[in-house]
Amino acid sequence: MSEKAIIDTIINDAALAADDIINKAKISANEKISREKSEIEKRTAKSKIASDTKAQQLIESAYPAGEIIVRNAVLKEKHRIIDNTINDIFNNLKALQTENYFALIKQVIVKNKQDKNGEIQFNSLDLKRMPKDFDKQFKDLTVCREPVKISGGVILKYDNIFIDLSFEGIKNDKYDDLVDLLNKELFKKD
């Protein structure tokens, strides 16, 4: 399965889960609104002091409060879904088969490398599973045999300059862009 297919599957699954959660949140909020409305009506009937106009205002004031509760619950759930989806994407990248993983790493290196001698740094797991001829693909870069503490991805080192292309670095650098993209994809209005 390609990375795009994996990401598409994750996005589709997350969208279905989000729809279900949003619907449950709306039902729960509507139930809360109904209970609040009922409670307000009971208090109004018992007191008989409040005029019909005042009672109507109290009943109507329950609706905006319920809408705020629903909106906050939906936003919180959307944020959780987006964070989980981003984590799933990077976990799936780390779990790619060796051939696909290093094809992805090669693309990342080619896109970000500088035109001078440098070093490619991997974590210990990636150093062990790296194809034999991987470092021969780059004339200016050599693979450092000392592992670095990253969960996946790569770091390019040029003298004292480090280009952090680790999955954590990419996730932190592109987090807002990923959130925007997932927000559009998962929660687009039809």
Accessible surface in RSA format (square Angstrom, percent):
REM  Atomic radii and reference values for relative SASA: ProtOr
REM  Chains: A
REM  Algorithm: Lee & Richards
REM  Probe-radius: 1.40
REM  Slices: 20
REM RES _ NUM      All-atoms   Total-Side   Main-Chain    Non-polar    All polar
REM                ABS   REL    ABS   REL    ABS   REL    ABS   REL    ABS   REL
RES MET A   1   163.86  84.9  92.91  61.5  70.95 168.9  98.91  84.1  64.95  86.0
RES SER A   2    68.05  57.5  52.29  69.8  15.75  36.3  52.55 111.9  15.50  21.7
RES GLU A   3    54.22  31.1  53.44  40.4   0.77   1.8  14.39  27.8  39.83  32.5
RES LYS A   4   144.23  70.4 137.98  84.7   6.24  14.9 111.01  99.9  33.22  35.4
RES ALA A   5    36.95  34.0  30.75  47.5   6.20  14.1  35.91  50.6   1.05   2.8
RES ILE A   6    34.83  19.8  34.08  25.4   0.75   1.8  34.78  25.0   0.05   0.1
RES ILE A   7    51.52  29.3  51.52  38.4   0.00   0.0  51.52  37.1   0.00   0.0
RES ASP A   8    54.66  38.3  53.28  53.0   1.38   3.3  19.59  46.1  35.07  35.0
RES THR A   9    61.01  43.4  57.65  58.4   3.37   8.0  45.20  60.7  15.81  23.9
RES ILE A  10    22.50  12.8  20.31  15.1   2.19   5.3  21.68  15.6   0.82   2.2
RES ILE A  11    20.71  11.8  20.71  15.4   0.00   0.0  20.71  14.9   0.00   0.0
RES ASN A  12    90.54  62.4  88.99  86.0   1.56   3.7  19.65  47.3  70.89  68.5
RES ASP A  13    83.04  58.2  77.23  76.9   5.81  13.7  27.74  65.3  55.30  55.2
RES ALA A  14    13.01  12.0   6.87  10.6   6.14  14.0  12.67  17.8   0.34   0.9
RES ALA A  15    21.90  20.1  21.90  33.8   0.00   0.0  21.90  30.8   0.00   0.0
RES LEU A  16   126.64  70.5 121.09  86.6   5.54  13.9 121.48  85.3   5.16  13.9
RES ALA A  17    46.68  42.9  38.46  59.4   8.21  18.7  46.18  65.0   0.49   1.3
RES ALA A  18     0.00   0.0   0.00   0.0   0.00   0.0   0.00   0.0   0.00   0.0
RES ASP A  19    75.21  52.7  73.29  72.9   1.92   4.5  21.63  50.9  53.58  53.4
RES ASP A  20    69.34  48.6  65.44  65.1   3.90   9.2  21.77  51.2  47.56  47.4
RES ILE A  21    42.55  24.2  40.84  30.4   1.72   4.1  41.48  29.9   1.07   2.9
RES ILE A  22    24.06  13.7  23.92  17.8   0.13   0.3  24.06  17.3   0.00   0.0
RES ASN A  23    81.63  56.3  80.48  77.8   1.15   2.8  18.45  44.4  63.19  61.1
RES LYS A  24   127.92  62.4 122.61  75.2   5.31  12.6  78.33  70.5  49.60  52.8
RES ALA A  25    18.17  16.7   8.01  12.4  10.16  23.1  15.74  22.2   2.43   6.4
RES LYS A  26   101.70  49.6 101.23  62.1   0.47   1.1  51.90  46.7  49.81  53.1
RES ILE A  27   103.13  58.7 101.85  75.9   1.28   3.1 102.92  74.1   0.21   0.6
RES SER A  28    55.50  46.9  53.46  71.4   2.03   4.7  26.14  55.7  29.35  41.1
RES ALA A  29     2.75   2.5   1.25   1.9   1.50   3.4   2.41   3.4   0.34   0.9
RES ASN A  30    87.58  60.4  85.42  82.6   2.16   5.2  23.86  57.4  63.72  61.6
RES GLU A  31    93.74  53.8  89.94  68.0   3.80   9.0  33.49  64.8  60.25  49.2
RES LYS A  32    83.87  40.9  83.10  51.0   0.77   1.8  42.21  38.0  41.66  44.4
RES ILE A  33    19.70  11.2  18.73  14.0   0.97   2.3  19.70  14.2   0.00   0.0
RES SER A  34    68.63  58.0  61.37  81.9   7.27  16.7  32.62  69.5  36.02  50.5
RES ARG A  35   142.78  59.9 134.96  68.8   7.81  18.6  76.07 104.0  66.71  40.4
RES GLU A  36    91.79  52.7  90.84  68.7   0.95   2.3  22.26  43.1  69.54  56.8
RES LYS A  37    71.15  34.7  71.15  43.7   0.00   0.0  25.24  22.7  45.91  48.9
RES SER A  38    46.54  39.3  43.88  58.6   2.65   6.1  26.41  56.2  20.13  28.2
RES GLU A  39    81.78  46.9  81.17  61.4   0.61   1.4  27.77  53.7  54.00  44.1
RES ILE A  40    14.94   8.5  14.32  10.7   0.62   1.5  14.82  10.7   0.12   0.3
RES GLU A  41    75.24  43.2  69.12  52.3   6.12  14.6  27.16  52.5  48.08  39.3
RES LYS A  42   115.58  56.4 110.21  67.6   5.37  12.8  65.96  59.4  49.62  52.9
RES ARG A  43   135.87  57.0 131.57  67.1   4.30  10.2  64.09  87.6  71.78  43.5
RES THR A  44    23.67  16.8  18.31  18.6   5.36  12.8  20.75  27.9   2.91   4.4
RES ALA A  45    65.99  60.7  50.62  78.1  15.37  35.0  61.72  86.9   4.27  11.3
RES LYS A  46   172.63  84.2 140.45  86.2  32.18  76.6  94.93  85.4  77.70  82.8
RES SER A  47    50.79  42.9  32.84  43.8  17.94  41.3  37.90  80.7  12.89  18.1
RES LYS A  48   177.95  86.8 145.11  89.0  32.84  78.2  95.07  85.6  82.88  88.3
RES ILE A  49   159.91  91.0 132.71  98.9  27.20  65.6 138.06  99.4  21.84  59.3
RES ALA A  50    33.45  30.8  13.53  20.9  19.92  45.3  20.66  29.1  12.79  33.9
RES SER A  51    65.87  55.7  53.72  71.7  12.14  28.0  53.10 113.1  12.76  17.9
RES ASP A  52   130.79  91.6 120.81 120.2   9.99  23.6  38.76  91.2  92.03  91.8
RES THR A  53    91.38  65.0  85.83  87.0   5.55  13.2  56.16  75.4  35.22  53.2
RES LYS A  54   102.69  50.1 101.56  62.3   1.13   2.7  53.59  48.2  49.10  52.3
RES ALA A  55    13.17  12.1  13.17  20.3   0.00   0.0  13.17  18.5   0.00   0.0
RES GLN A  56    90.31  50.5  89.17  65.2   1.13   2.7  35.56  75.7  54.74  41.5
RES GLN A  57    98.86  55.3  92.71  67.8   6.14  14.6  35.39  75.3  63.47  48.1
RES LEU A  58    69.86  38.9  69.39  49.6   0.47   1.2  69.86  49.1   0.00   0.0
RES ILE A  59    26.24  14.9  26.24  19.6   0.00   0.0  26.24  18.9   0.00   0.0
RES GLU A  60    91.75  52.7  87.45  66.2   4.30  10.2  31.78  61.5  59.97  49.0
RES SER A  61    62.42  52.7  48.52  64.8  13.90  32.0  42.83  91.2  19.59  27.4
RES ALA A  62     8.73   8.0   1.19   1.8   7.53  17.1   7.31  10.3   1.41   3.7
RES TYR A  63    83.80  39.1  83.80  47.7   0.00   0.0  65.34  49.1  18.46  22.8
RES PRO A  64    68.68  50.1  67.82  61.8   0.85   3.1  68.57  56.6   0.11   0.7
RES ALA A  65    53.12  48.8  46.97  72.5   6.16  14.0  51.39  72.4   1.73   4.6
RES GLY A  66     3.77   4.6   0.00   N/A   3.77   4.6   3.17   8.7   0.60   1.3
RES GLU A  67   107.24  61.6 102.83  77.8   4.41  10.5  37.46  72.5  69.78  57.0
RES ILE A  68    84.28  48.0  84.28  62.8   0.00   0.0  84.28  60.7   0.00   0.0
RES ILE A  69    73.03  41.6  68.86  51.3   4.17  10.1  71.82  51.7   1.22   3.3
RES VAL A  70    26.38  17.4  25.97  23.5   0.41   1.0  26.38  22.9   0.00   0.0
RES ARG A  71   135.14  56.7 130.53  66.5   4.61  11.0  53.44  73.0  81.70  49.5
RES ASN A  72    84.25  58.1  78.57  75.9   5.67  13.7  25.85  62.2  58.39  56.4
RES ALA A  73    42.81  39.4  31.61  48.8  11.20  25.5  39.10  55.1   3.71   9.8
RES VAL A  74    19.30  12.7  19.04  17.2   0.26   0.6  19.30  16.8   0.00   0.0
RES LEU A  75    99.90  55.6  95.60  68.4   4.30  10.8  95.89  67.3   4.01  10.8
RES LYS A  76   162.80  79.4 153.62  94.3   9.18  21.9 103.82  93.4  58.98  62.8
RES GLU A  77    29.36  16.9  29.04  22.0   0.32   0.8   3.91   7.6  25.45  20.8
RES LYS A  78    44.24  21.6  44.17  27.1   0.06   0.2  10.82   9.7  33.41  35.6
RES HIS A  79   100.29  54.8  97.84  68.0   2.44   6.2  64.92  66.9  35.37  41.2
RES ARG A  80   111.04  46.6 106.54  54.3   4.50  10.7  64.17  87.7  46.87  28.4
RES ILE A  81     9.03   5.1   7.46   5.6   1.57   3.8   8.81   6.3   0.23   0.6
RES ILE A  82     4.97   2.8   4.97   3.7   0.00   0.0   4.97   3.6   0.00   0.0
RES ASP A  83    42.45  29.7  41.01  40.8   1.44   3.4  18.37  43.2  24.07  24.0
RES ASN A  84    64.70  44.6  63.48  61.3   1.23   3.0  19.63  47.2  45.07  43.6
RES THR A  85     3.33   2.4   2.60   2.6   0.73   1.7   0.58   0.8   2.75   4.2
RES ILE A  86     0.79   0.4   0.79   0.6   0.00   0.0   0.79   0.6   0.00   0.0
RES ASN A  87    57.50  39.7  55.34  53.5   2.16   5.2  17.26  41.5  40.24  38.9
RES ASP A  88    64.87  45.4  63.44  63.1   1.43   3.4   8.22  19.4  56.65  56.5
RES ILE A  89    15.77   9.0  14.94  11.1   0.82   2.0  14.94  10.8   0.82   2.2
RES PHE A  90    17.94   9.0  17.94  11.1   0.00   0.0  17.94  10.9   0.00   0.0
RES ASN A  91    76.48  52.7  72.16  69.7   4.31  10.4  23.13  55.7  53.34  51.6
RES ASN A  92    47.92  33.0  45.04  43.5   2.88   6.9   5.38  12.9  42.55  41.1
RES LEU A  93    25.08  14.0  24.99  17.9   0.09   0.2  25.08  17.6   0.00   0.0
RES LYS A  94    66.88  32.6  57.42  35.2   9.46  22.5  27.28  24.6  39.60  42.2
RES ALA A  95    81.86  75.3  47.38  73.1  34.47  78.4  58.56  82.5  23.30  61.7
RES LEU A  96    12.54   7.0   6.85   4.9   5.70  14.3  10.45   7.3   2.09   5.6
RES GLN A  97   138.75  77.6 129.35  94.5   9.40  22.4  46.89  99.8  91.86  69.7
RES THR A  98    51.07  36.3  46.80  47.4   4.27  10.2  28.25  37.9  22.82  34.5
RES GLU A  99   143.51  82.4 133.03 100.6  10.48  25.0  53.06 102.6  90.45  73.8
RES ASN A 100    58.06  40.0  56.89  55.0   1.17   2.8   4.98  12.0  53.08  51.3
RES TYR A 101     1.14   0.5   1.14   0.6   0.00   0.0   0.60   0.5   0.54   0.7
RES PHE A 102     6.09   3.0   4.72   2.9   1.37   3.6   5.30   3.2   0.79   2.2
RES ALA A 103    51.56  47.4  43.24  66.7   8.32  18.9  49.20  69.3   2.35   6.2
RES LEU A 104    33.93  18.9  31.45  22.5   2.48   6.2  33.32  23.4   0.61   1.6
RES ILE A 105     0.97   0.6   0.97   0.7   0.00   0.0   0.97   0.7   0.00   0.0
RES LYS A 106    84.78  41.4  84.78  52.0   0.00   0.0  36.56  32.9  48.22  51.4
RES GLN A 107   121.87  68.1 113.09  82.6   8.78  20.9  41.46  88.2  80.41  61.0
RES VAL A 108    26.26  17.3  23.90  21.6   2.36   5.7  26.26  22.8   0.00   0.0
RES ILE A 109     0.00   0.0   0.00   0.0   0.00   0.0   0.00   0.0   0.00   0.0
RES VAL A 110    85.75  56.4  72.13  65.3  13.62  32.8  72.13  62.7  13.62  36.9
RES LYS A 111   175.63  85.7 141.02  86.5  34.62  82.4  93.28  84.0  82.36  87.7
RES ASN A 112    50.44  34.8  37.95  36.7  12.49  30.1   6.65  16.0  43.79  42.3
RES LYS A 113    58.20  28.4  36.98  22.7  21.21  50.5  31.27  28.1  26.92  28.7
RES GLN A 114    59.78  33.4  54.43  39.8   5.35  12.7  27.99  59.6  31.79  24.1
RES ASP A 115   139.15  97.5 106.69 106.2  32.45  76.7  35.63  83.8 103.52 103.2
RES LYS A 116    85.34  41.6  77.52  47.6   7.82  18.6  56.88  51.2  28.46  30.3
RES ASN A 117   123.15  84.9 108.33 104.7  14.82  35.7  31.56  76.0  91.59  88.5
RES GLY A 118    14.42  17.8   0.00   N/A  14.42  17.8   8.92  24.5   5.50  12.3
RES GLU A 119    51.37  29.5  51.37  38.9   0.00   0.0   8.80  17.0  42.57  34.8
RES ILE A 120     0.00   0.0   0.00   0.0   0.00   0.0   0.00   0.0   0.00   0.0
RES GLN A 121    15.68   8.8  15.68  11.5   0.00   0.0   0.00   0.0  15.68  11.9
RES PHE A 122     0.00   0.0   0.00   0.0   0.00   0.0   0.00   0.0   0.00   0.0
RES ASN A 123    12.55   8.7  12.55  12.1   0.00   0.0   6.33  15.2   6.22   6.0
RES SER A 124    54.83  46.3  52.17  69.6   2.66   6.1  20.95  44.6  33.87  47.5
RES LEU A 125   109.76  61.1 107.53  76.9   2.23   5.6 109.45  76.9   0.31   0.8
RES ASP A 126     2.28   1.6   2.28   2.3   0.00   0.0   0.00   0.0   2.28   2.3
RES LEU A 127    29.36  16.4  16.22  11.6  13.14  33.0  16.52  11.6  12.84  34.5
RES LYS A 128   171.61  83.7 134.42  82.5  37.20  88.6  90.72  81.7  80.89  86.2
RES ARG A 129    56.34  23.7  41.39  21.1  14.95  35.6  34.06  46.6  22.28  13.5
RES MET A 130    24.07  12.5   7.67   5.1  16.40  39.0   7.67   6.5  16.40  21.7
RES PRO A 131    46.85  34.1  35.55  32.4  11.30  41.1  46.77  38.6   0.08   0.5
RES LYS A 132   198.78  97.0 172.90 106.1  25.87  61.6 124.49 112.1  74.29  79.1
RES ASP A 133    82.44  57.7  82.18  81.8   0.26   0.6  25.28  59.5  57.16  57.0
RES PHE A 134     2.14   1.1   2.14   1.3   0.00   0.0   2.14   1.3   0.00   0.0
RES ASP A 135    33.70  23.6  29.56  29.4   4.13   9.8   2.12   5.0  31.57  31.5
RES LYS A 136   168.42  82.2 134.59  82.6  33.83  80.6  91.15  82.0  77.27  82.3
RES GLN A 137    77.31  43.2  42.04  30.7  35.27  84.0  30.62  65.2  46.69  35.4
RES PHE A 138     9.76   4.9   3.15   2.0   6.61  17.2   5.24   3.2   4.52  12.9
RES LYS A 139   192.58  93.9 147.77  90.7  44.80 106.7 101.85  91.7  90.73  96.6
RES ASP A 140    23.49  16.5  19.17  19.1   4.32  10.2   3.95   9.3  19.54  19.5
RES LEU A 141     3.98   2.2   0.00   0.0   3.98  10.0   0.00   0.0   3.98  10.7
RES THR A 142    89.09  63.4  88.64  89.9   0.45   1.1  72.43  97.3  16.66  25.2
RES VAL A 143    12.34   8.1   0.02   0.0  12.32  29.7   0.02   0.0  12.32  33.4
RES CYS A 144    22.90  17.3  17.09  19.1   5.81  13.7   5.81  14.7  17.09  18.4
RES ARG A 145   147.74  62.0 129.22  65.9  18.52  44.1  74.28 101.5  73.46  44.5
RES GLU A 146   127.02  72.9 126.54  95.7   0.48   1.1  50.39  97.5  76.63  62.6
RES PRO A 147    68.35  49.8  47.38  43.2  20.97  76.2  47.54  39.3  20.81 129.3
RES VAL A 148    36.06  23.7  27.88  25.2   8.18  19.7  32.04  27.8   4.02  10.9
RES LYS A 149   209.58 102.2 173.17 106.3  36.41  86.7 124.41 112.0  85.17  90.7
RES ILE A 150    27.82  15.8  12.81   9.5  15.00  36.2  19.28  13.9   8.53  23.2
RES SER A 151    47.39  40.0  28.51  38.1  18.88  43.5  34.79  74.1  12.60  17.7
RES GLY A 152     0.80   1.0   0.00   N/A   0.80   1.0   0.80   2.2   0.00   0.0
RES GLY A 153     0.11   0.1   0.00   N/A   0.11   0.1   0.11   0.3   0.00   0.0
RES VAL A 154     0.02   0.0   0.02   0.0   0.00   0.0   0.02   0.0   0.00   0.0
RES ILE A 155    23.93  13.6  23.93  17.8   0.00   0.0  23.93  17.2   0.00   0.0
RES LEU A 156     0.00   0.0   0.00   0.0   0.00   0.0   0.00   0.0   0.00   0.0
RES LYS A 157    63.39  30.9  62.07  38.1   1.32   3.1  11.71  10.5  51.68  55.0
RES TYR A 158     0.34   0.2   0.27   0.2   0.07   0.2   0.34   0.3   0.00   0.0
RES ASP A 159   116.33  81.5  95.97  95.5  20.36  48.1  36.72  86.4  79.61  79.4
RES ASN A 160   138.16  95.3 119.22 115.2  18.94  45.6  29.55  71.1 108.62 105.0
RES ILE A 161    85.49  48.7  82.42  61.4   3.08   7.4  85.49  61.6   0.00   0.0
RES PHE A 162   116.03  58.1  88.90  55.1  27.14  70.6  88.90  53.9  27.14  77.7
RES ILE A 163    37.62  21.4  34.61  25.8   3.01   7.2  37.62  27.1   0.00   0.0
RES ASP A 164    76.62  53.7  59.05  58.8  17.57  41.6  27.95  65.8  48.67  48.5
RES LEU A 165    15.71   8.8  14.78  10.6   0.93   2.3  14.78  10.4   0.93   2.5
RES SER A 166     1.77   1.5   1.77   2.4   0.00   0.0   0.00   0.0   1.77   2.5
RES PHE A 167     7.22   3.6   6.62   4.1   0.60   1.6   7.04   4.3   0.18   0.5
RES GLU A 168    69.80  40.1  67.55  51.1   2.25   5.4  57.69 111.6  12.11   9.9
RES GLY A 169    12.25  15.1   0.00   N/A  12.25  15.1   8.79  24.1   3.46   7.8
RES ILE A 170    46.31  26.4  44.43  33.1   1.88   4.5  46.31  33.3   0.00   0.0
RES LYS A 171    57.77  28.2  57.77  35.4   0.00   0.0  26.55  23.9  31.22  33.3
RES ASN A 172   115.58  79.7  93.04  89.9  22.54  54.3  28.11  67.7  87.47  84.5
RES ASP A 173   110.74  77.6  79.80  79.4  30.93  73.1  25.42  59.8  85.31  85.1
RES LYS A 174    97.91  47.8  97.53  59.8   0.38   0.9  48.06  43.3  49.85  53.1
RES TYR A 175    63.86  29.8  63.64  36.2   0.22   0.6  58.51  44.0   5.34   6.6
RES ASP A 176   105.37  73.8 102.30 101.8   3.07   7.3  32.32  76.1  73.06  72.9
RES ASP A 177    88.20  61.8  81.68  81.3   6.52  15.4  27.57  64.9  60.63  60.5
RES LEU A 178    34.29  19.1  33.84  24.2   0.45   1.1  34.29  24.1   0.00   0.0
RES VAL A 179    28.29  18.6  28.29  25.6   0.00   0.0  28.29  24.6   0.00   0.0
RES ASP A 180    78.26  54.8  76.13  75.8   2.13   5.0  16.08  37.9  62.18  62.0
RES LEU A 181    95.76  53.3  93.35  66.8   2.42   6.1  95.52  67.1   0.25   0.7
RES LEU A 182     1.71   1.0   1.71   1.2   0.00   0.0   1.71   1.2   0.00   0.0
RES ASN A 183    61.31  42.3  57.68  55.7   3.63   8.7   9.09  21.9  52.22  50.5
RES LYS A 184   142.85  69.7 134.92  82.8   7.93  18.9  88.92  80.0  53.93  57.4
RES GLU A 185    70.81  40.7  64.02  48.4   6.80  16.2   8.08  15.6  62.74  51.2
RES LEU A 186     8.48   4.7   0.00   0.0   8.48  21.3   0.00   0.0   8.48  22.8
RES PHE A 187    25.57  12.8   5.94   3.7  19.63  51.1  12.42   7.5  13.15  37.6
RES LYS A 188   128.07  62.5 105.65  64.8  22.42  53.4  72.13  64.9  55.94  59.6
RES LYS A 189   188.30  91.9 158.37  97.2  29.93  71.3 113.83 102.5  74.48  79.3
RES ASP A 190   177.53 124.4 100.92 100.4  76.60 181.1  70.63 166.2 106.89 106.6
END  Absolute sums over single chains surface
CHAIN  1 A    12541.4      11038.0       1503.3       6901.7       5639.6
END  Absolute sums over all chains
TOTAL         12541.4      11038.0       1503.3       6901.7       5639.6
